[in-house]
Amino acid sequence: MSYSPSSRGHCETISKFGMGLSLVGARFAEAELARIGRLLLVRVALPDSTIEAVVSILNHRRLGEKSKRKWLLGVSLYQITDEDTVLLEAYLDLRAKSDRLIIPH
């Protein structure tokens, strides 16, 4: 196994099954991020912890102009430790309790 240089991004959405990632200025060749099934090691900083997971690219989009271009990736969790699964589930439970949608009558 070999690792490419790291790239910073944002986790736009997260669930127990996958993530929506946004990468600006990624150091990857376009052919690599456009390859469905490509595996990526992702480190996500949650408010109280950091988790790592290997994810698999499900879909991709390239947006923007020239230097403002970014990747939007839909990824599924491929491999994650039991410890990180517990941290992720605790974060998702906390978010579910705090992000209730209130619709006024």
C-alpha positions as CSV (number, residue, x, y, z in Angstrom):
1,M,0.0,0.0,0.0
2,S,1.2,3.5,-0.7
3,Y,0.0,6.9,0.4
4,S,-0.2,10.0,-1.7
5,P,0.4,13.4,-0.3
6,S,-2.4,14.6,2.0
7,S,-5.0,17.2,1.0
8,R,-7.2,19.3,3.1
9,G,-11.0,19.4,2.7
10,H,-14.3,19.7,4.4
11,C,-16.8,17.1,5.5
12,E,-20.0,18.6,4.3
13,T,-22.3,15.8,5.4
14,I,-21.7,12.7,7.5
15,S,-23.7,9.6,8.4
16,K,-23.0,6.1,9.7
17,F,-22.8,4.9,6.1
18,G,-20.7,7.6,4.4
19,M,-19.8,11.3,3.8
20,G,-20.0,14.2,1.4
21,L,-16.5,15.7,1.0
22,S,-15.4,19.0,-0.5
23,L,-11.8,19.3,-1.6
24,V,-10.4,22.6,-2.7
25,G,-6.9,22.6,-4.3
26,A,-6.6,18.8,-4.0
27,R,-3.2,17.4,-5.0
28,F,-4.7,14.5,-6.7
29,A,-4.8,13.9,-10.5
30,E,-8.3,14.3,-11.9
31,A,-8.3,10.7,-13.1
32,E,-7.7,9.5,-9.5
33,L,-10.7,11.3,-7.9
34,A,-13.0,10.6,-10.8
35,R,-12.4,6.8,-10.3
36,I,-15.4,5.2,-8.7
37,G,-14.3,2.7,-6.0
38,R,-11.0,4.5,-5.4
39,L,-10.1,4.2,-1.7
40,L,-9.1,7.2,0.4
41,L,-7.9,7.5,4.0
42,V,-10.0,10.3,5.5
43,R,-9.4,12.0,8.9
44,V,-12.4,13.9,10.2
45,A,-12.2,16.3,13.1
46,L,-15.3,16.1,15.2
47,P,-16.0,18.7,18.0
48,D,-14.6,16.4,20.7
49,S,-12.5,13.9,18.8
50,T,-11.0,12.9,15.5
51,I,-11.9,9.8,13.5
52,E,-10.2,8.0,10.7
53,A,-11.8,5.8,8.0
54,V,-11.0,4.3,4.7
55,V,-13.7,5.4,2.3
56,S,-14.7,4.4,-1.2
57,I,-15.7,7.0,-3.9
58,L,-19.3,6.6,-5.0
59,N,-19.7,9.7,-7.1
60,H,-17.9,12.9,-7.9
61,R,-18.4,16.4,-9.3
62,R,-15.9,19.0,-10.3
63,L,-17.1,22.6,-9.8
64,G,-15.8,26.1,-10.2
65,E,-13.4,28.0,-12.5
66,K,-9.6,27.8,-12.7
67,S,-8.0,28.4,-9.2
68,K,-11.5,28.2,-7.5
69,R,-12.2,24.6,-8.7
70,K,-13.2,22.1,-6.1
71,W,-14.2,18.4,-5.9
72,L,-17.4,17.2,-4.4
73,L,-17.2,13.6,-3.5
74,G,-19.8,11.2,-2.2
75,V,-18.1,8.4,-0.4
76,S,-19.2,5.3,1.6
77,L,-17.4,4.0,4.7
78,Y,-15.2,1.1,3.6
79,Q,-13.3,0.4,6.8
80,I,-13.4,2.1,10.2
81,T,-12.2,0.9,13.6
82,D,-14.7,-0.1,16.3
83,E,-13.5,2.8,18.5
84,D,-14.0,5.3,15.7
85,T,-17.5,3.8,15.0
86,V,-18.4,4.5,18.6
87,L,-17.2,8.1,18.4
88,L,-19.0,8.6,15.1
89,E,-22.3,7.2,16.5
90,A,-22.0,9.3,19.6
91,Y,-21.5,12.4,17.5
92,L,-24.4,11.6,15.2
93,D,-26.7,10.9,18.3
94,L,-25.7,14.3,19.8
95,R,-26.4,16.0,16.5
96,A,-29.8,14.3,16.1
97,K,-30.8,15.6,19.5
98,S,-29.5,19.1,19.1
99,D,-30.6,19.7,15.5
100,R,-34.3,19.2,15.8
101,L,-36.3,21.0,13.1
102,I,-39.0,23.2,14.7
103,I,-41.9,24.3,12.4
104,P,-44.0,27.1,13.8
105,H,-47.8,26.8,13.4
